[in-house]
Amino acid sequence: MFQRKSRVLVAGSAFLAILWFASCQSPDQTTSNAAATSSTTPSTTAASTQSSSTTTPSSAPRQLTVSGDTSSEPVAAPTFSPPTGTYSADQSVAISSTTPGAAIHYTTDGSQPTSSSSLYSGPISVTGNGTSATLRAMATKAGLVDSKPATATYLIDYEWRTIGAVGNSVNQFQYPAGVALDSAGRIYVADQGNSRIVRIDDMAGSKWTTFGSSGGGGNQFRYPGGVAIDSKGRIYIADSGNARIVRVNDMNGSQWTAFGSPGAGVGQLTNPTAVELDAQGRIYVVDQGNSRIVRIEDMAGTGWTAFGKRGSSINQLKDPVGIALDATGRIYVADYANSRVVTINDMTGSGWTELGDLGDGKSQFRYPAGVAVDSVGRVFTADMINNRIIRMDDMKGSNWTTLAGPIRQLNHPWALELDALGHVYAADMLNNRIVRLAVQ
């Protein structure tokens, strides 16, 4: 099923691809579009989850615990404020029930609360970088049925930052698909749905600057999918919908240069989704629609070299999305529709190594879209449909670690970037934001 979807999407942009995936999932698979905009807001706006209890058929009375006289009316389940999420500052969690006079009993270790558990009398502190806490609570009142237990999980991560909400104004994105950093640490975003590039000085959104509008001419983009910065500060953009790579000297669009046209031949691209540079300044392009990687020496297309064709075997790719290079020049590819990460030594495909198959366990991916490699060779992957970021020490999957996932919530992470200070940046596409977290 998923392979058929990906096949259909080759001719579209990453923006269209992600929307198609989202629309084809069942209601219980589709995640809500959270958009946290400050460092002290949670990573999700979803209400705290509640555990279910077993009930007998509606024709028979329910067997429930009652405090005092029997009654069929239940106490309102407790709610938590703030809700479940990841926070960049210590939190004080209040628990309440809308039933007047209800007593609340809670646990802090995730265990089932009972009427003998601690009686809530005031906010509960969750403090300390790296602290994770699962609070569960139930409400009771004489003469009423005890409430179902409610649960909230918290993670304190002093490095966690988010910026963005859906829209086309300042501090807003629409399906961000690429993220890159320059030598000064400024952040560049391919704001795909708004057909523009955004630059900010930091995760607070300082000096918000935009460049581009929708179209196929100069200073215009159609669903830009990836962005990279060279040693001179020039900006390279994978202009997906226009089947070209664009380079500008600055955020004013100075020295606009474009390369590529639609097609599958030399000098042609179909839905390029990412762009990367090596130490020699050569340009690598993920030509997704042609299931290949292209390398050129300059923006004139000199030294055109292509690797890959559509398939699932060695030296084959299927709708690749992301690319990264390590310190030795090895090439890493997020082989999207094959649900694997591939690395090769060079553009001949020597040293082919792959890891992954379809799934949500260890050494498995579900449509990985982004990849990055740090200075010690650790590999980071945006495991898109599994809504997580994976870090592993090598291409054997050693020390497989989920950096973002169940608590640090994401919604279709698409692209990754690393800084020199131990942070990973993610284009959290369907949450319309950029996320920064500690590498750990």
C-alpha positions as CSV (number, residue, x, y, z in Angstrom):
1,M,0.0,0.0,0.0
2,F,2.7,2.5,1.0
3,Q,4.8,1.7,-2.0
4,R,2.0,2.5,-4.3
5,K,1.4,5.8,-2.6
6,S,5.1,6.8,-2.9
7,R,5.0,5.9,-6.6
8,V,2.2,8.3,-7.2
9,L,4.0,11.1,-5.3
10,V,7.2,11.1,-7.4
11,A,6.0,13.8,-9.7
12,G,4.9,16.0,-6.8
13,S,6.7,18.1,-4.2
14,A,7.6,16.9,-0.8
15,F,4.8,19.2,0.4
16,L,2.3,17.4,-1.7
17,A,3.7,14.0,-0.7
18,I,3.3,14.7,3.0
19,L,-0.2,15.9,2.6
20,W,-1.1,12.8,0.5
21,F,0.3,10.6,3.2
22,A,-1.6,12.4,5.9
23,S,-4.9,12.3,4.0
24,C,-4.6,8.5,3.3
25,Q,-4.1,7.5,7.0
26,S,-7.0,6.3,9.1
27,P,-8.3,8.7,11.8
28,D,-6.4,6.9,14.5
29,Q,-3.2,7.2,12.6
30,T,-3.4,11.0,11.9
31,T,-1.8,13.1,14.5
32,S,-3.1,16.5,15.5
33,N,-1.3,19.6,14.3
34,A,0.4,21.0,17.4
35,A,2.2,24.3,17.0
36,A,4.2,25.4,20.1
37,T,5.7,28.8,19.6
38,S,7.8,29.5,22.7
39,S,10.5,27.7,24.7
40,T,8.1,27.3,27.7
41,T,5.2,25.8,25.8
42,P,4.7,22.0,25.5
43,S,5.6,20.0,22.5
44,T,2.0,18.9,22.0
45,T,-1.4,20.5,22.6
46,A,-3.2,17.2,22.9
47,A,-5.1,16.7,26.0
48,S,-3.8,14.3,28.6
49,T,-4.5,10.7,27.7
50,Q,-6.9,8.6,29.8
51,S,-6.7,4.9,30.3
52,S,-9.7,2.9,29.4
53,S,-11.6,0.6,31.7
54,T,-13.4,-2.6,30.9
55,T,-17.2,-2.3,30.8
56,T,-20.0,-4.9,30.8
57,P,-22.7,-4.8,28.1
58,S,-25.0,-1.8,28.3
59,S,-27.9,-4.0,29.4
60,A,-26.2,-4.9,32.6
61,P,-25.2,-2.6,35.4
62,R,-21.5,-1.5,35.4
63,Q,-19.4,-2.9,38.2
64,L,-17.6,0.2,39.4
65,T,-16.1,1.4,42.6
66,V,-18.4,3.8,44.5
67,S,-17.4,6.0,47.4
68,G,-20.3,6.0,49.8
69,D,-23.9,5.5,48.6
70,T,-24.4,3.8,45.3
71,S,-25.0,6.1,42.3
72,S,-24.6,5.7,38.5
73,E,-23.0,9.2,38.1
74,P,-19.2,9.2,37.8
75,V,-16.9,11.8,39.1
76,A,-15.3,13.9,36.3
77,A,-11.8,12.6,35.5
78,P,-8.9,14.7,36.6
79,T,-7.1,17.0,34.1
80,F,-3.6,18.3,34.2
81,S,-2.2,21.8,33.7
82,P,0.1,22.1,31.8
83,P,-0.7,19.1,29.7
84,T,1.5,16.2,28.6
85,G,4.6,17.5,26.8
86,T,8.3,18.4,26.7
87,Y,9.2,21.6,28.4
88,S,12.4,23.7,28.4
89,A,11.8,24.9,32.0
90,D,10.8,23.3,35.3
91,Q,7.0,22.8,35.7
92,S,4.5,23.0,38.4
93,V,1.6,20.7,37.5
94,A,-1.9,21.4,38.8
95,I,-4.6,18.6,38.9
96,S,-8.3,19.4,39.0
97,S,-11.7,17.8,38.5
98,T,-14.8,19.7,37.4
99,T,-16.9,17.8,40.0
100,P,-17.3,20.1,43.0
101,G,-15.8,18.7,46.2
102,A,-14.1,15.8,44.6
103,A,-10.9,14.4,46.2
104,I,-8.0,13.6,43.9
105,H,-5.6,10.8,44.5
106,Y,-2.4,10.5,42.5
107,T,0.8,8.6,41.8
108,T,4.1,10.0,40.4
109,D,5.6,6.7,39.1
110,G,3.0,5.8,36.5
111,S,1.3,3.2,38.7
112,Q,-2.5,2.9,39.0
113,P,-3.9,5.3,41.6
114,T,-6.4,4.2,44.3
115,S,-8.2,5.9,47.1
116,S,-5.2,5.0,49.2
117,S,-2.8,6.9,47.0
118,S,-1.4,10.4,47.9
119,L,-4.2,13.0,48.3
120,Y,-3.7,16.0,46.1
121,S,-3.4,19.2,48.0
122,G,-1.4,21.5,45.6
123,P,0.7,21.7,42.5
124,I,3.4,18.9,41.9
125,S,6.8,20.0,40.9
126,V,8.6,18.4,38.0
127,T,12.1,19.8,38.0
128,G,15.6,19.2,36.7
129,N,17.1,18.8,33.2
130,G,16.4,15.3,31.9
131,T,13.7,14.6,34.4
132,S,10.8,12.5,33.1
133,A,7.7,12.0,35.2
134,T,4.4,10.1,34.6
135,L,1.6,11.4,36.8
136,R,-1.7,9.4,37.2
137,A,-4.7,10.6,39.1
138,M,-8.3,9.6,39.9
139,A,-11.1,11.6,41.5
140,T,-13.5,10.4,44.2
141,K,-16.6,11.7,45.9
142,A,-19.0,10.1,48.3
143,G,-22.1,8.9,46.5
144,L,-20.5,9.0,43.1
145,V,-18.7,6.5,40.9
146,D,-14.9,6.9,41.1
147,S,-13.5,8.5,37.9
148,K,-11.4,6.7,35.4
149,P,-7.6,7.4,36.0
150,A,-6.0,10.1,33.9
151,T,-2.4,10.2,32.9
152,A,0.1,13.0,31.9
153,T,3.8,12.5,31.1
154,Y,6.4,15.3,31.3
155,L,9.9,15.7,30.2
156,I,12.1,18.6,31.2
157,D,14.7,19.3,28.5
158,Y,16.4,22.7,29.0
159,E,17.7,22.5,25.4
160,W,14.2,21.9,23.8
161,R,13.1,24.8,21.7
162,T,10.4,25.3,19.1
163,I,9.5,28.1,16.7
164,G,6.6,28.2,14.3
165,A,2.8,28.0,13.9
166,V,0.8,27.5,10.7
167,G,0.5,30.6,8.6
168,N,2.5,32.9,6.3
169,S,3.4,35.7,8.6
170,V,6.3,36.3,11.0
171,N,7.2,33.2,13.1
172,Q,4.9,31.1,10.9
173,F,5.5,28.3,8.4
174,Q,3.5,26.2,6.1
175,Y,5.0,22.7,5.9
176,P,8.7,23.5,6.4
177,A,10.8,20.9,4.4
178,G,14.4,21.9,4.9
179,V,16.7,23.4,7.5
180,A,20.3,24.5,7.4
181,L,22.8,26.5,9.4
182,D,25.5,29.0,8.3
183,S,28.8,29.5,10.0
184,A,27.3,32.2,12.3
185,G,24.7,29.7,13.5
186,R,21.8,31.4,11.7
187,I,19.0,29.1,10.8
188,Y,17.6,28.8,7.2
189,V,14.3,27.2,6.5
190,A,12.7,26.0,3.2
191,D,9.2,27.2,4.0
192,Q,7.7,24.9,1.4
193,G,4.0,25.8,1.5
194,N,4.8,29.5,1.5
195,S,7.3,29.1,-1.4
196,R,10.0,31.1,0.4
197,I,13.2,30.8,2.3
198,V,13.2,32.1,5.9
199,R,16.3,33.1,7.9
200,I,16.4,33.7,11.7
201,D,19.3,34.4,14.0
202,D,18.1,32.0,16.7
203,M,15.2,29.9,17.9
204,A,13.5,33.0,19.3
205,G,13.0,34.1,15.8
206,S,15.3,37.2,16.0
207,K,15.8,39.1,12.8
208,W,13.2,37.2,10.9
209,T,13.9,37.6,7.2
210,T,12.2,36.0,4.1
211,F,13.1,35.7,0.5
212,G,11.0,34.5,-2.4
213,S,7.4,34.2,-3.6
214,S,5.4,31.6,-5.5
215,G,6.3,31.2,-9.2
216,G,8.7,29.9,-11.7
217,G,10.8,33.0,-12.5
218,G,13.7,34.8,-10.8
219,N,13.4,35.2,-7.0
220,Q,10.5,32.7,-7.1
221,F,10.1,29.2,-5.9
222,R,7.5,26.5,-6.2
223,Y,7.5,24.3,-3.1
224,P,11.2,24.6,-2.1
225,G,12.3,21.3,-0.6
226,G,15.8,21.7,0.8
227,V,18.4,24.3,1.6
228,A,22.2,24.3,2.1
229,I,24.8,27.0,2.8
230,D,28.4,27.0,1.5
231,S,31.5,28.3,3.1
232,K,31.0,31.7,1.4
233,G,27.5,32.0,2.9
234,R,25.8,31.5,-0.4
235,I,22.4,29.8,-0.2
236,Y,21.4,26.7,-2.3
237,I,17.8,25.8,-2.7
238,A,16.2,22.6,-4.1
239,D,13.3,24.3,-5.9
240,S,11.2,21.1,-6.1
241,G,8.2,22.2,-8.1
242,N,10.4,24.0,-10.7
243,A,12.7,21.1,-11.2
244,R,15.9,23.1,-10.5
245,I,18.6,24.1,-8.1
246,V,18.9,27.8,-7.2
247,R,21.9,29.6,-5.7
248,V,21.8,33.2,-4.3
249,N,24.5,35.1,-2.6
250,D,22.2,36.5,0.2
251,M,18.7,36.9,1.4
252,N,18.2,39.7,-1.2
253,G,18.5,37.2,-4.0
254,S,21.8,38.7,-5.3
255,Q,23.5,36.8,-8.1
256,W,20.5,34.5,-8.7
257,T,21.6,31.4,-10.5
258,A,19.5,28.5,-11.5
259,F,20.4,25.1,-12.9
260,G,18.1,22.3,-14.2
261,S,14.9,21.7,-16.1
262,P,12.2,19.0,-16.0
263,G,13.1,15.6,-17.2
264,A,15.4,12.5,-16.6
265,G,18.4,13.3,-18.8
266,V,21.6,15.1,-18.2
267,G,21.0,18.5,-16.7
268,Q,17.4,17.5,-15.9
269,L,15.7,16.9,-12.6
270,T,12.3,15.7,-11.4
271,N,11.2,16.9,-7.9
272,P,14.6,17.6,-6.3
273,T,14.1,17.4,-2.6
274,A,17.4,18.1,-1.0
275,V,20.8,19.7,-1.8
276,E,24.2,19.2,0.0
277,L,27.8,20.4,-0.5
278,D,31.1,18.6,0.0
279,A,34.4,20.1,1.2
280,Q,35.4,20.9,-2.4
281,G,32.2,22.8,-3.0
282,R,30.6,20.2,-5.3
283,I,26.8,20.1,-5.2
284,Y,24.8,17.0,-4.5
285,V,21.2,16.8,-5.4
286,V,18.5,14.3,-4.4
287,D,16.6,13.9,-7.7
288,Q,13.7,12.2,-6.1
289,G,11.5,11.7,-9.1
290,N,14.3,10.0,-11.0
291,S,15.3,7.9,-7.9
292,R,18.9,9.0,-8.1
293,I,21.6,11.2,-6.6
294,V,23.2,13.8,-8.9
295,R,26.6,15.6,-8.3
296,I,27.7,18.6,-10.2
297,E,30.9,20.7,-9.8
298,D,29.3,24.1,-10.2
299,M,26.0,25.8,-11.1
300,A,26.7,25.3,-14.8
301,G,26.3,21.6,-14.4
302,T,30.0,20.8,-15.0
303,G,31.0,17.2,-14.2
304,W,27.4,15.9,-14.2
305,T,27.5,12.5,-12.4
306,A,24.4,10.4,-11.5
307,F,24.1,7.4,-9.2
308,G,21.1,5.1,-8.8
309,K,18.0,4.0,-10.5
310,R,14.6,3.0,-9.2
311,G,14.5,-0.2,-7.3
312,S,15.2,-1.9,-4.0
313,S,18.4,-3.8,-4.6
314,I,22.1,-2.7,-4.4
315,N,22.8,0.6,-6.3
316,Q,19.1,1.2,-6.5
317,L,16.9,3.8,-4.7
318,K,13.2,4.4,-4.5
319,D,12.1,8.0,-4.1
320,P,15.0,9.2,-2.0
321,V,14.5,12.4,0.0
322,G,17.4,13.4,2.3
323,I,21.2,13.4,1.9
324,A,24.2,14.0,4.1
325,L,28.0,13.7,3.8
326,D,30.4,12.8,6.6
327,A,33.9,14.1,7.3
328,T,35.5,11.6,4.9
329,G,33.0,12.4,2.0
330,R,30.9,9.3,2.4
331,I,27.4,9.9,1.1
332,Y,24.3,9.0,3.2
333,V,20.8,8.8,1.7
334,A,17.4,8.6,3.3
335,D,16.0,6.0,0.9
336,Y,12.4,7.0,1.6
337,A,10.2,4.4,-0.1
338,N,12.6,1.5,0.7
339,S,12.4,2.5,4.4
340,R,16.2,2.3,4.8
341,V,19.3,4.5,5.1
342,V,22.0,3.8,2.5
343,T,25.6,4.9,2.5
344,I,28.2,4.8,-0.3
345,N,31.8,5.8,-0.4
346,D,31.5,7.8,-3.6
347,M,29.3,8.3,-6.7
348,T,30.3,4.9,-8.2
349,G,28.4,3.2,-5.3
350,S,31.5,1.5,-3.8
351,G,31.1,0.5,-0.2
352,W,27.4,0.2,-0.5
353,T,25.9,-0.3,3.0
354,E,22.2,-0.3,4.0
355,L,20.3,-0.4,7.2
356,G,16.5,-0.7,7.8
357,D,13.3,-2.2,6.6
358,L,9.7,-1.3,7.1
359,G,8.6,-1.2,10.7
360,D,8.8,0.7,14.0
361,G,11.3,-1.3,15.9
362,K,15.1,-1.2,16.3
363,S,16.8,-1.0,12.9
364,Q,13.5,-0.3,11.2
365,F,12.1,2.9,9.6
366,R,8.8,3.9,8.1
367,Y,9.6,6.3,5.2
368,P,12.7,8.1,6.5
369,A,13.0,11.6,5.0
370,G,16.0,13.2,6.6
371,V,19.5,12.2,7.5
372,A,22.5,13.9,9.1
373,V,26.0,12.8,10.3
374,D,27.9,14.3,13.1
375,S,31.7,14.8,13.5
376,V,32.2,11.4,15.1
377,G,30.2,9.5,12.5
378,R,26.9,9.1,14.3
379,V,23.9,8.9,12.0
380,F,20.7,10.7,12.7
381,T,17.5,9.9,10.8
382,A,14.1,11.6,10.6
383,D,11.9,8.5,10.7
384,M,8.9,10.3,9.2
385,I,5.8,8.1,9.6
386,N,7.1,6.8,12.9
387,N,7.3,10.4,14.1
388,R,10.7,10.0,15.7
389,I,14.4,11.0,15.3
390,I,16.8,8.1,15.6
391,R,20.5,8.3,16.5
392,M,22.8,5.4,15.9
393,D,26.6,5.1,16.2
394,D,27.1,3.4,12.8
395,M,25.4,1.7,9.9
396,K,25.0,-1.4,11.9
397,G,22.5,0.3,14.2
398,S,24.8,0.2,17.2
399,N,23.5,2.2,20.2
400,W,20.1,2.8,18.5
401,T,18.5,5.7,20.4
402,T,15.3,7.5,20.0
403,L,16.0,11.2,20.5
404,A,12.5,12.4,19.8
405,G,9.3,10.4,19.7
406,P,6.8,9.4,22.4
407,I,7.4,12.4,24.7
408,R,9.1,14.9,22.5
409,Q,6.3,14.7,20.1
410,L,6.7,15.3,16.4
411,N,4.4,15.2,13.4
412,H,6.1,13.9,10.3
413,P,9.7,15.2,10.8
414,W,11.1,15.8,7.3
415,A,14.7,17.2,7.4
416,L,17.6,17.4,9.9
417,E,20.6,19.6,10.6
418,L,23.2,19.5,13.3
419,D,25.2,22.3,15.0
420,A,28.6,22.2,16.7
421,L,27.1,22.7,20.1
422,G,25.4,19.3,20.4
423,H,21.9,20.2,19.0
424,V,19.8,18.6,16.3
425,Y,17.3,20.8,14.3
426,A,14.3,19.2,12.7
427,A,11.7,20.5,10.2
428,D,8.6,19.2,12.0
429,M,6.5,19.5,8.9
430,L,2.9,18.9,10.0
431,N,3.4,20.8,13.2
432,N,4.6,23.7,11.0
433,R,7.6,24.4,13.1
434,I,11.3,24.0,13.6
435,V,12.4,22.0,16.6
436,R,15.8,22.0,18.4
437,L,16.8,19.4,20.9
438,A,20.0,18.1,22.5
439,V,21.9,15.4,20.7
440,Q,22.5,13.7,24.1
